[in-house]
């Protein structure tokens, strides 16, 4: 469930947050998601970056947003549960089929999530390939249900 479309002021704010490293935008952007009807869950999990991606950017934008959601809903934040273990080329410019293939065998789960309802947080969803792959591995690891919230829904670029 996206908060809005990836356009206008929302797209600009996400881009500044993500690519210019303006971390203080995490709180207001995360608060936007609190306006959504967030269902009751057992854990909040952000879509991860690889360790190389994290070093390159300096922060995980989905984690910062997830932290705002977890703090305001009193739901535990599981930040060391879902991992991106394989570096992948950027999704931008890839077709839906290429995006799906690009992410195959990219994520893994550590820790016990058996029978938990998970709220998966990402910043932008385009084709849904990332959240689909994350959801698959979380379900395979025993999660009961995956609910997804993103800041914005983008069309194919």
Buried (B, 14 or more C-beta within 10 A) or exposed (E): EBBBEBEEEBBEBBBEBBEEEEEEBBBEBBEBBEEEEBEEBBBBBBBBBBEEBBEEEEBBBBBBBBBBBBEBBEBEBBBEBBBBEEEBEEBEEBEEEBBBEBBEEBBBBEEEBEEBBBBBBBBBBBBBBBBBBBBBBBBEBEBBBBBBBBBBBBEEE
